[in-house]
Amino acid sequence: MSEPHVTLDPRGLDPVQQKLRGPLEDQLTSALQAATERVSASYAGEPVEQVCQLLLDETRSGLHPDIAAGFNPDMDEFCRVAVAIVRREVS
């Protein structure tokens, strides 16, 4: 599996939000990648659903509280990363 990456949906963004999109995607991606490493390193046979929630919690913990509060990722995509962790496709 390649490194997980966050891409924000540009629809409905005003010009200021559009300018901030790139840096915000970078910050979210960095938090997700760090969370993926931590969850993968501590994985001990938990079910996919639990790993998915751990991944979300760990990602949010790596963000500024205001950003974390507004971060509502596509959970199907998050669960794909969790499945890769369970299958040991992520180290």
SVG drawing of the C-alpha trace seen along z (x, -y; Angstrom):
<svg xmlns="http://www.w3.org/2000/svg" viewBox="-21 -35 28 46">
<polyline fill="none" stroke="black" stroke-width="0.4" points="0.0,0.0 1.3,-3.5 1.4,-6.2 -2.1,-7.4 -3.0,-10.9 -5.8,-13.3 -7.4,-15.2 -10.1,-17.8 -13.1,-18.2 -12.8,-21.7 -16.5,-22.1 -18.1,-24.9 -14.8,-26.5 -14.5,-30.2 -11.3,-31.8 -9.6,-32.1 -10.4,-28.4 -9.2,-27.4 -5.8,-29.1 -5.5,-27.3 -6.5,-23.9 -2.9,-22.8 -1.4,-23.5 -4.4,-22.0 -4.1,-18.8 -0.4,-18.6 -1.2,-18.9 -4.0,-16.4 -1.9,-14.0 1.1,-14.3 -1.2,-13.6 -2.8,-10.6 0.6,-9.1 2.0,-9.6 -1.2,-8.0 -0.9,-5.1 2.6,-4.4 1.6,-4.5 -1.4,-2.3 0.4,0.1 3.3,0.4 0.9,1.1 -1.5,3.4 -2.2,6.5 -5.0,8.3 -7.9,5.8 -10.8,5.9 -10.9,3.6 -13.6,1.4 -11.5,0.8 -8.4,0.1 -10.4,-2.4 -11.5,-4.3 -8.0,-4.2 -6.7,-5.6 -9.2,-8.4 -8.5,-9.2 -4.8,-9.2 -5.1,-11.4 -7.2,-14.0 -4.8,-14.0 -2.0,-15.1 -4.0,-18.1 -4.7,-21.6 -8.0,-21.2 -9.9,-23.6 -8.8,-21.6 -9.5,-18.3 -13.0,-19.4 -13.8,-20.1 -12.1,-17.0 -14.7,-14.6 -12.9,-12.2 -14.5,-9.7 -14.6,-6.8 -14.6,-4.2 -11.2,-5.5 -10.0,-5.5 -11.2,-1.9 -9.2,-0.9 -6.1,-2.1 -7.3,-0.1 -7.7,3.0 -4.2,2.6 -2.9,2.3 -4.8,5.5 -3.4,7.3 0.1,6.1 0.4,4.2 1.5,1.2 4.6,1.3"/>
</svg>
